[in-house]
Amino acid sequence: MSKETPCIAVCMIDPKTSLCFGCGRTLPEIARWHRMDRAERLAVMAQLAARMNDAGLPQPGMAESAKSD
C-alpha cells in the first residue's frame, strides 16, 4: 500500500465509542484518510493505541494473545 494506514481489514464501528474495532479511527478520519498528508496520518496513528485503551477496546492482535493465556 502506498500510504501508511492502520487498517487491518476489520472494518466495524463500535456504536458506543464511534471508533473502528480494527484500527481505532473514526468514520470521518477513515473517509478523509486518502486526503490527509503524511504528517496528519502519522499524528492520527500516534493516538490510536491510547484512544482504543481509553475506550476500553482491545488493541489489534491483543485478542489473539489473550486467548493463548
PyMOL Python script that loads the backbone (N, CA, C, O; Angstrom):
from pymol import cmd

cmd.read_pdbstr("""\
ATOM      1  N   MET A   1       0.852  -1.183   0.000  1.00  0.00           N
ATOM      2  CA  MET A   1       0.000   0.000   0.000  1.00  0.00           C
ATOM      3  C   MET A   1       0.893   1.239   0.000  1.00  0.00           C
ATOM      4  O   MET A   1       1.907   1.271   0.696  1.00  0.00           O
ATOM      5  N   SER A   2       0.532   2.233  -0.756  1.00  0.00           N
ATOM      6  CA  SER A   2       1.393   3.394  -0.918  1.00  0.00           C
ATOM      7  C   SER A   2       1.313   4.397   0.228  1.00  0.00           C
ATOM      8  O   SER A   2       2.226   5.204   0.398  1.00  0.00           O
ATOM      9  N   LYS A   3       0.241   4.363   1.015  1.00  0.00           N
ATOM     10  CA  LYS A   3       0.094   5.310   2.124  1.00  0.00           C
ATOM     11  C   LYS A   3       0.060   4.556   3.438  1.00  0.00           C
ATOM     12  O   LYS A   3      -0.529   3.479   3.533  1.00  0.00           O
ATOM     13  N   GLU A   4       0.686   5.118   4.433  1.00  0.00           N
ATOM     14  CA  GLU A   4       0.625   4.499   5.754  1.00  0.00           C
ATOM     15  C   GLU A   4      -0.828   4.391   6.188  1.00  0.00           C
ATOM     16  O   GLU A   4      -1.624   5.309   5.994  1.00  0.00           O
ATOM     17  N   THR A   5      -1.149   3.259   6.775  1.00  0.00           N
ATOM     18  CA  THR A   5      -2.515   3.059   7.243  1.00  0.00           C
ATOM     19  C   THR A   5      -2.527   2.092   8.416  1.00  0.00           C
ATOM     20  O   THR A   5      -1.756   1.132   8.433  1.00  0.00           O
ATOM     21  N   PRO A   6      -3.387   2.330   9.394  1.00  0.00           N
ATOM     22  CA  PRO A   6      -3.519   1.397  10.498  1.00  0.00           C
ATOM     23  C   PRO A   6      -4.556   0.313  10.209  1.00  0.00           C
ATOM     24  O   PRO A   6      -4.800  -0.550  11.053  1.00  0.00           O
ATOM     25  N   CYS A   7      -5.163   0.349   9.034  1.00  0.00           N
ATOM     26  CA  CYS A   7      -6.243  -0.574   8.697  1.00  0.00           C
ATOM     27  C   CYS A   7      -5.750  -2.016   8.719  1.00  0.00           C
ATOM     28  O   CYS A   7      -4.712  -2.347   8.147  1.00  0.00           O
ATOM     29  N   ILE A   8      -6.532  -2.877   9.405  1.00  0.00           N
ATOM     30  CA  ILE A   8      -6.235  -4.305   9.421  1.00  0.00           C
ATOM     31  C   ILE A   8      -7.399  -5.093   8.832  1.00  0.00           C
ATOM     32  O   ILE A   8      -7.514  -6.298   9.055  1.00  0.00           O
ATOM     33  N   ALA A   9      -8.258  -4.417   8.084  1.00  0.00           N
ATOM     34  CA  ALA A   9      -9.403  -5.014   7.392  1.00  0.00           C
ATOM     35  C   ALA A   9     -10.419  -5.619   8.361  1.00  0.00           C
ATOM     36  O   ALA A   9     -11.062  -6.620   8.046  1.00  0.00           O
ATOM     37  N   VAL A  10     -10.561  -5.014   9.529  1.00  0.00           N
ATOM     38  CA  VAL A  10     -11.628  -5.346  10.475  1.00  0.00           C
ATOM     39  C   VAL A  10     -12.445  -4.065  10.599  1.00  0.00           C
ATOM     40  O   VAL A  10     -12.307  -3.311  11.562  1.00  0.00           O
ATOM     41  N   CYS A  11     -13.277  -3.843   9.627  1.00  0.00           N
ATOM     42  CA  CYS A  11     -13.952  -2.554   9.484  1.00  0.00           C
ATOM     43  C   CYS A  11     -15.353  -2.590  10.085  1.00  0.00           C
ATOM     44  O   CYS A  11     -16.351  -2.766   9.386  1.00  0.00           O
ATOM     45  N   MET A  12     -15.392  -2.417  11.398  1.00  0.00           N
ATOM     46  CA  MET A  12     -16.659  -2.365  12.122  1.00  0.00           C
ATOM     47  C   MET A  12     -16.569  -1.243  13.137  1.00  0.00           C
ATOM     48  O   MET A  12     -15.580  -1.137  13.861  1.00  0.00           O
ATOM     49  N   ILE A  13     -17.587  -0.410  13.196  1.00  0.00           N
ATOM     50  CA  ILE A  13     -17.595   0.723  14.108  1.00  0.00           C
ATOM     51  C   ILE A  13     -18.309   0.350  15.401  1.00  0.00           C
ATOM     52  O   ILE A  13     -19.425  -0.169  15.380  1.00  0.00           O
ATOM     53  N   ASP A  14     -17.651   0.621  16.528  1.00  0.00           N
ATOM     54  CA  ASP A  14     -18.249   0.404  17.840  1.00  0.00           C
ATOM     55  C   ASP A  14     -19.319   1.463  18.057  1.00  0.00           C
ATOM     56  O   ASP A  14     -19.010   2.654  18.011  1.00  0.00           O
ATOM     57  N   PRO A  15     -20.574   1.069  18.292  1.00  0.00           N
ATOM     58  CA  PRO A  15     -21.641   2.066  18.443  1.00  0.00           C
ATOM     59  C   PRO A  15     -21.490   2.950  19.680  1.00  0.00           C
ATOM     60  O   PRO A  15     -21.999   4.071  19.695  1.00  0.00           O
ATOM     61  N   LYS A  16     -20.807   2.475  20.706  1.00  0.00           N
ATOM     62  CA  LYS A  16     -20.632   3.276  21.924  1.00  0.00           C
ATOM     63  C   LYS A  16     -19.572   4.356  21.761  1.00  0.00           C
ATOM     64  O   LYS A  16     -19.744   5.476  22.243  1.00  0.00           O
ATOM     65  N   THR A  17     -18.477   4.026  21.085  1.00  0.00           N
ATOM     66  CA  THR A  17     -17.342   4.956  21.003  1.00  0.00           C
ATOM     67  C   THR A  17     -17.194   5.621  19.645  1.00  0.00           C
ATOM     68  O   THR A  17     -16.473   6.609  19.514  1.00  0.00           O
ATOM     69  N   SER A  18     -17.865   5.094  18.642  1.00  0.00           N
ATOM     70  CA  SER A  18     -17.736   5.549  17.247  1.00  0.00           C
ATOM     71  C   SER A  18     -16.334   5.333  16.696  1.00  0.00           C
ATOM     72  O   SER A  18     -15.909   6.024  15.770  1.00  0.00           O
ATOM     73  N   LEU A  19     -15.616   4.367  17.272  1.00  0.00           N
ATOM     74  CA  LEU A  19     -14.282   4.022  16.789  1.00  0.00           C
ATOM     75  C   LEU A  19     -14.331   2.683  16.069  1.00  0.00           C
ATOM     76  O   LEU A  19     -15.122   1.808  16.421  1.00  0.00           O
ATOM     77  N   CYS A  20     -13.491   2.530  15.070  1.00  0.00           N
ATOM     78  CA  CYS A  20     -13.377   1.262  14.372  1.00  0.00           C
ATOM     79  C   CYS A  20     -12.738   0.240  15.309  1.00  0.00           C
ATOM     80  O   CYS A  20     -11.708   0.520  15.923  1.00  0.00           O
ATOM     81  N   PHE A  21     -13.342  -0.942  15.422  1.00  0.00           N
ATOM     82  CA  PHE A  21     -12.789  -2.002  16.258  1.00  0.00           C
ATOM     83  C   PHE A  21     -11.406  -2.438  15.776  1.00  0.00           C
ATOM     84  O   PHE A  21     -10.573  -2.854  16.581  1.00  0.00           O
ATOM     85  N   GLY A  22     -11.158  -2.346  14.486  1.00  0.00           N
ATOM     86  CA  GLY A  22      -9.892  -2.810  13.927  1.00  0.00           C
ATOM     87  C   GLY A  22      -8.746  -1.838  14.071  1.00  0.00           C
ATOM     88  O   GLY A  22      -7.624  -2.244  14.372  1.00  0.00           O
ATOM     89  N   CYS A  23      -9.010  -0.547  13.860  1.00  0.00           N
ATOM     90  CA  CYS A  23      -7.896   0.409  13.833  1.00  0.00           C
ATOM     91  C   CYS A  23      -8.034   1.568  14.815  1.00  0.00           C
ATOM     92  O   CYS A  23      -7.046   2.236  15.120  1.00  0.00           O
ATOM     93  N   GLY A  24      -9.244   1.817  15.314  1.00  0.00           N
ATOM     94  CA  GLY A  24      -9.426   2.901  16.268  1.00  0.00           C
ATOM     95  C   GLY A  24      -9.728   4.252  15.663  1.00  0.00           C
ATOM     96  O   GLY A  24      -9.874   5.241  16.381  1.00  0.00           O
ATOM     97  N   ARG A  25      -9.822   4.301  14.338  1.00  0.00           N
ATOM     98  CA  ARG A  25     -10.157   5.582  13.706  1.00  0.00           C
ATOM     99  C   ARG A  25     -11.657   5.809  13.730  1.00  0.00           C
ATOM    100  O   ARG A  25     -12.439   4.868  13.864  1.00  0.00           O
ATOM    101  N   THR A  26     -12.051   7.075  13.598  1.00  0.00           N
ATOM    102  CA  THR A  26     -13.457   7.435  13.470  1.00  0.00           C
ATOM    103  C   THR A  26     -13.848   7.369  11.997  1.00  0.00           C
ATOM    104  O   THR A  26     -12.985   7.335  11.120  1.00  0.00           O
ATOM    105  N   LEU A  27     -15.157   7.352  11.729  1.00  0.00           N
ATOM    106  CA  LEU A  27     -15.603   7.354  10.329  1.00  0.00           C
ATOM    107  C   LEU A  27     -15.110   8.578   9.555  1.00  0.00           C
ATOM    108  O   LEU A  27     -14.683   8.431   8.410  1.00  0.00           O
ATOM    109  N   PRO A  28     -15.154   9.790  10.142  1.00  0.00           N
ATOM    110  CA  PRO A  28     -14.624  10.932   9.392  1.00  0.00           C
ATOM    111  C   PRO A  28     -13.130  10.791   9.074  1.00  0.00           C
ATOM    112  O   PRO A  28     -12.685  11.196   8.000  1.00  0.00           O
ATOM    113  N   GLU A  29     -12.361  10.224   9.997  1.00  0.00           N
ATOM    114  CA  GLU A  29     -10.931  10.013   9.721  1.00  0.00           C
ATOM    115  C   GLU A  29     -10.745   9.000   8.602  1.00  0.00           C
ATOM    116  O   GLU A  29      -9.925   9.198   7.706  1.00  0.00           O
ATOM    117  N   ILE A  30     -11.506   7.918   8.654  1.00  0.00           N
ATOM    118  CA  ILE A  30     -11.411   6.902   7.607  1.00  0.00           C
ATOM    119  C   ILE A  30     -11.793   7.502   6.256  1.00  0.00           C
ATOM    120  O   ILE A  30     -11.132   7.243   5.251  1.00  0.00           O
ATOM    121  N   ALA A  31     -12.851   8.296   6.230  1.00  0.00           N
ATOM    122  CA  ALA A  31     -13.339   8.882   4.979  1.00  0.00           C
ATOM    123  C   ALA A  31     -12.342   9.839   4.347  1.00  0.00           C
ATOM    124  O   ALA A  31     -12.233   9.902   3.123  1.00  0.00           O
ATOM    125  N   ARG A  32     -11.619  10.577   5.163  1.00  0.00           N
ATOM    126  CA  ARG A  32     -10.689  11.559   4.579  1.00  0.00           C
ATOM    127  C   ARG A  32      -9.240  11.086   4.578  1.00  0.00           C
ATOM    128  O   ARG A  32      -8.344  11.856   4.234  1.00  0.00           O
ATOM    129  N   TRP A  33      -8.994   9.836   4.957  1.00  0.00           N
ATOM    130  CA  TRP A  33      -7.637   9.313   5.087  1.00  0.00           C
ATOM    131  C   TRP A  33      -6.797   9.557   3.835  1.00  0.00           C
ATOM    132  O   TRP A  33      -5.649   9.991   3.934  1.00  0.00           O
ATOM    133  N   HIS A  34      -7.350   9.287   2.680  1.00  0.00           N
ATOM    134  CA  HIS A  34      -6.583   9.445   1.435  1.00  0.00           C
ATOM    135  C   HIS A  34      -6.291  10.910   1.107  1.00  0.00           C
ATOM    136  O   HIS A  34      -5.430  11.193   0.274  1.00  0.00           O
ATOM    137  N   ARG A  35      -6.988  11.834   1.745  1.00  0.00           N
ATOM    138  CA  ARG A  35      -6.745  13.262   1.505  1.00  0.00           C
ATOM    139  C   ARG A  35      -5.807  13.874   2.543  1.00  0.00           C
ATOM    140  O   ARG A  35      -5.339  14.999   2.371  1.00  0.00           O
ATOM    141  N   MET A  36      -5.533  13.138   3.618  1.00  0.00           N
ATOM    142  CA  MET A  36      -4.620  13.647   4.652  1.00  0.00           C
ATOM    143  C   MET A  36      -3.189  13.619   4.132  1.00  0.00           C
ATOM    144  O   MET A  36      -2.818  12.749   3.343  1.00  0.00           O
ATOM    145  N   ASP A  37      -2.392  14.581   4.584  1.00  0.00           N
ATOM    146  CA  ASP A  37      -0.974  14.487   4.254  1.00  0.00           C
ATOM    147  C   ASP A  37      -0.308  13.510   5.228  1.00  0.00           C
ATOM    148  O   ASP A  37      -0.915  13.096   6.216  1.00  0.00           O
ATOM    149  N   ARG A  38       0.918  13.155   4.945  1.00  0.00           N
ATOM    150  CA  ARG A  38       1.625  12.145   5.730  1.00  0.00           C
ATOM    151  C   ARG A  38       1.698  12.532   7.207  1.00  0.00           C
ATOM    152  O   ARG A  38       1.490  11.684   8.075  1.00  0.00           O
ATOM    153  N   ALA A  39       1.985  13.777   7.499  1.00  0.00           N
ATOM    154  CA  ALA A  39       2.105  14.230   8.890  1.00  0.00           C
ATOM    155  C   ALA A  39       0.790  14.060   9.645  1.00  0.00           C
ATOM    156  O   ALA A  39       0.795  13.649  10.805  1.00  0.00           O
ATOM    157  N   GLU A  40      -0.327  14.370   9.006  1.00  0.00           N
ATOM    158  CA  GLU A  40      -1.618  14.223   9.669  1.00  0.00           C
ATOM    159  C   GLU A  40      -1.946  12.747   9.906  1.00  0.00           C
ATOM    160  O   GLU A  40      -2.452  12.385  10.969  1.00  0.00           O
ATOM    161  N   ARG A  41      -1.657  11.893   8.913  1.00  0.00           N
ATOM    162  CA  ARG A  41      -1.891  10.453   9.102  1.00  0.00           C
ATOM    163  C   ARG A  41      -1.051   9.918  10.254  1.00  0.00           C
ATOM    164  O   ARG A  41      -1.550   9.164  11.089  1.00  0.00           O
ATOM    165  N   LEU A  42       0.218  10.303  10.305  1.00  0.00           N
ATOM    166  CA  LEU A  42       1.089   9.833  11.386  1.00  0.00           C
ATOM    167  C   LEU A  42       0.623  10.347  12.745  1.00  0.00           C
ATOM    168  O   LEU A  42       0.724   9.632  13.742  1.00  0.00           O
ATOM    169  N   ALA A  43       0.118  11.569  12.795  1.00  0.00           N
ATOM    170  CA  ALA A  43      -0.395  12.123  14.053  1.00  0.00           C
ATOM    171  C   ALA A  43      -1.609  11.341  14.535  1.00  0.00           C
ATOM    172  O   ALA A  43      -1.729  11.060  15.727  1.00  0.00           O
ATOM    173  N   VAL A  44      -2.506  10.989  13.625  1.00  0.00           N
ATOM    174  CA  VAL A  44      -3.675  10.191  13.999  1.00  0.00           C
ATOM    175  C   VAL A  44      -3.215   8.821  14.477  1.00  0.00           C
ATOM    176  O   VAL A  44      -3.673   8.337  15.512  1.00  0.00           O
ATOM    177  N   MET A  45      -2.308   8.191  13.726  1.00  0.00           N
ATOM    178  CA  MET A  45      -1.843   6.855  14.101  1.00  0.00           C
ATOM    179  C   MET A  45      -1.164   6.851  15.465  1.00  0.00           C
ATOM    180  O   MET A  45      -1.249   5.860  16.190  1.00  0.00           O
ATOM    181  N   ALA A  46      -0.498   7.932  15.822  1.00  0.00           N
ATOM    182  CA  ALA A  46       0.171   8.015  17.117  1.00  0.00           C
ATOM    183  C   ALA A  46      -0.825   8.028  18.272  1.00  0.00           C
ATOM    184  O   ALA A  46      -0.464   7.688  19.399  1.00  0.00           O
ATOM    185  N   GLN A  47      -2.056   8.410  18.014  1.00  0.00           N
ATOM    186  CA  GLN A  47      -3.098   8.485  19.046  1.00  0.00           C
ATOM    187  C   GLN A  47      -3.922   7.208  19.180  1.00  0.00           C
ATOM    188  O   GLN A  47      -4.633   7.044  20.171  1.00  0.00           O
ATOM    189  N   LEU A  48      -3.844   6.316  18.223  1.00  0.00           N
ATOM    190  CA  LEU A  48      -4.797   5.211  18.156  1.00  0.00           C
ATOM    191  C   LEU A  48      -4.717   4.246  19.338  1.00  0.00           C
ATOM    192  O   LEU A  48      -5.755   3.856  19.871  1.00  0.00           O
ATOM    193  N   ALA A  49      -3.534   3.856  19.755  1.00  0.00           N
ATOM    194  CA  ALA A  49      -3.416   2.896  20.864  1.00  0.00           C
ATOM    195  C   ALA A  49      -4.027   3.467  22.142  1.00  0.00           C
ATOM    196  O   ALA A  49      -4.792   2.784  22.822  1.00  0.00           O
ATOM    197  N   ALA A  50      -3.696   4.707  22.472  1.00  0.00           N
ATOM    198  CA  ALA A  50      -4.247   5.334  23.675  1.00  0.00           C
ATOM    199  C   ALA A  50      -5.747   5.529  23.537  1.00  0.00           C
ATOM    200  O   ALA A  50      -6.486   5.341  24.504  1.00  0.00           O
ATOM    201  N   ARG A  51      -6.200   5.896  22.369  1.00  0.00           N
ATOM    202  CA  ARG A  51      -7.625   6.106  22.110  1.00  0.00           C
ATOM    203  C   ARG A  51      -8.406   4.813  22.345  1.00  0.00           C
ATOM    204  O   ARG A  51      -9.449   4.818  22.998  1.00  0.00           O
ATOM    205  N   MET A  52      -7.893   3.717  21.810  1.00  0.00           N
ATOM    206  CA  MET A  52      -8.579   2.436  21.984  1.00  0.00           C
ATOM    207  C   MET A  52      -8.523   1.976  23.440  1.00  0.00           C
ATOM    208  O   MET A  52      -9.496   1.429  23.959  1.00  0.00           O
ATOM    209  N   ASN A  53      -7.403   2.196  24.086  1.00  0.00           N
ATOM    210  CA  ASN A  53      -7.263   1.856  25.504  1.00  0.00           C
ATOM    211  C   ASN A  53      -8.259   2.656  26.343  1.00  0.00           C
ATOM    212  O   ASN A  53      -8.959   2.094  27.185  1.00  0.00           O
ATOM    213  N   ASP A  54      -8.319   3.956  26.113  1.00  0.00           N
ATOM    214  CA  ASP A  54      -9.243   4.826  26.856  1.00  0.00           C
ATOM    215  C   ASP A  54     -10.703   4.420  26.640  1.00  0.00           C
ATOM    216  O   ASP A  54     -11.536   4.575  27.533  1.00  0.00           O
ATOM    217  N   ALA A  55     -11.002   3.900  25.448  1.00  0.00           N
ATOM    218  CA  ALA A  55     -12.367   3.487  25.123  1.00  0.00           C
ATOM    219  C   ALA A  55     -12.668   2.069  25.612  1.00  0.00           C
ATOM    220  O   ALA A  55     -13.808   1.612  25.529  1.00  0.00           O
ATOM    221  N   GLY A  56     -11.645   1.371  26.121  1.00  0.00           N
ATOM    222  CA  GLY A  56     -11.842   0.006  26.590  1.00  0.00           C
ATOM    223  C   GLY A  56     -11.927  -1.011  25.469  1.00  0.00           C
ATOM    224  O   GLY A  56     -12.445  -2.110  25.662  1.00  0.00           O
ATOM    225  N   LEU A  57     -11.422  -0.652  24.297  1.00  0.00           N
ATOM    226  CA  LEU A  57     -11.429  -1.563  23.158  1.00  0.00           C
ATOM    227  C   LEU A  57     -10.106  -2.320  23.105  1.00  0.00           C
ATOM    228  O   LEU A  57      -9.060  -1.749  23.413  1.00  0.00           O
ATOM    229  N   PRO A  58     -10.135  -3.594  22.720  1.00  0.00           N
ATOM    230  CA  PRO A  58      -8.889  -4.353  22.630  1.00  0.00           C
ATOM    231  C   PRO A  58      -8.016  -3.842  21.489  1.00  0.00           C
ATOM    232  O   PRO A  58      -8.518  -3.436  20.441  1.00  0.00           O
ATOM    233  N   GLN A  59      -6.722  -3.867  21.705  1.00  0.00           N
ATOM    234  CA  GLN A  59      -5.779  -3.498  20.652  1.00  0.00           C
ATOM    235  C   GLN A  59      -5.740  -4.619  19.622  1.00  0.00           C
ATOM    236  O   GLN A  59      -5.839  -5.789  19.991  1.00  0.00           O
ATOM    237  N   PRO A  60      -5.597  -4.291  18.336  1.00  0.00           N
ATOM    238  CA  PRO A  60      -5.467  -5.354  17.347  1.00  0.00           C
ATOM    239  C   PRO A  60      -4.308  -6.275  17.717  1.00  0.00           C
ATOM    240  O   PRO A  60      -3.219  -5.813  18.060  1.00  0.00           O
ATOM    241  N   GLY A  61      -4.553  -7.576  17.645  1.00  0.00           N
ATOM    242  CA  GLY A  61      -3.540  -8.561  17.992  1.00  0.00           C
ATOM    243  C   GLY A  61      -3.578  -8.956  19.456  1.00  0.00           C
ATOM    244  O   GLY A  61      -3.075 -10.023  19.809  1.00  0.00           O
ATOM    245  N   MET A  62      -4.160  -8.128  20.324  1.00  0.00           N
ATOM    246  CA  MET A  62      -4.220  -8.429  21.750  1.00  0.00           C
ATOM    247  C   MET A  62      -5.208  -9.562  22.024  1.00  0.00           C
ATOM    248  O   MET A  62      -4.987 -10.365  22.931  1.00  0.00           O
ATOM    249  N   ALA A  63      -6.273  -9.636  21.265  1.00  0.00           N
ATOM    250  CA  ALA A  63      -7.256 -10.696  21.481  1.00  0.00           C
ATOM    251  C   ALA A  63      -6.641 -12.064  21.240  1.00  0.00           C
ATOM    252  O   ALA A  63      -6.961 -13.022  21.944  1.00  0.00           O
ATOM    253  N   GLU A  64      -5.766 -12.163  20.259  1.00  0.00           N
ATOM    254  CA  GLU A  64      -5.104 -13.429  19.965  1.00  0.00           C
ATOM    255  C   GLU A  64      -4.211 -13.865  21.114  1.00  0.00           C
ATOM    256  O   GLU A  64      -4.244 -15.030  21.509  1.00  0.00           O
ATOM    257  N   SER A  65      -3.413 -12.951  21.659  1.00  0.00           N
ATOM    258  CA  SER A  65      -2.507 -13.310  22.740  1.00  0.00           C
ATOM    259  C   SER A  65      -3.283 -13.607  24.018  1.00  0.00           C
ATOM    260  O   SER A  65      -2.848 -14.435  24.819  1.00  0.00           O
ATOM    261  N   ALA A  66      -4.405 -12.957  24.223  1.00  0.00           N
ATOM    262  CA  ALA A  66      -5.216 -13.207  25.409  1.00  0.00           C
ATOM    263  C   ALA A  66      -5.845 -14.601  25.360  1.00  0.00           C
ATOM    264  O   ALA A  66      -6.032 -15.237  26.398  1.00  0.00           O
ATOM    265  N   LYS A  67      -6.170 -15.073  24.154  1.00  0.00           N
ATOM    266  CA  LYS A  67      -6.760 -16.394  24.006  1.00  0.00           C
ATOM    267  C   LYS A  67      -5.771 -17.489  24.375  1.00  0.00           C
ATOM    268  O   LYS A  67      -6.168 -18.537  24.885  1.00  0.00           O
ATOM    269  N   SER A  68      -4.489 -17.259  24.123  1.00  0.00           N
ATOM    270  CA  SER A  68      -3.493 -18.295  24.379  1.00  0.00           C
ATOM    271  C   SER A  68      -3.081 -18.356  25.834  1.00  0.00           C
ATOM    272  O   SER A  68      -2.385 -19.296  26.221  1.00  0.00           O
ATOM    273  N   ASP A  69      -3.477 -17.396  26.663  1.00  0.00           N
ATOM    274  CA  ASP A  69      -3.122 -17.394  28.091  1.00  0.00           C
ATOM    275  C   ASP A  69      -3.974 -18.357  28.883  1.00  0.00           C
ATOM    276  O   ASP A  69      -3.806 -18.476  30.096  1.00  0.00           O
TER     277      ASP A  69
END
""", "prot")
cmd.dss("prot")
cmd.show_as("cartoon", "prot")
cmd.util.cbc("prot")
cmd.orient("prot")
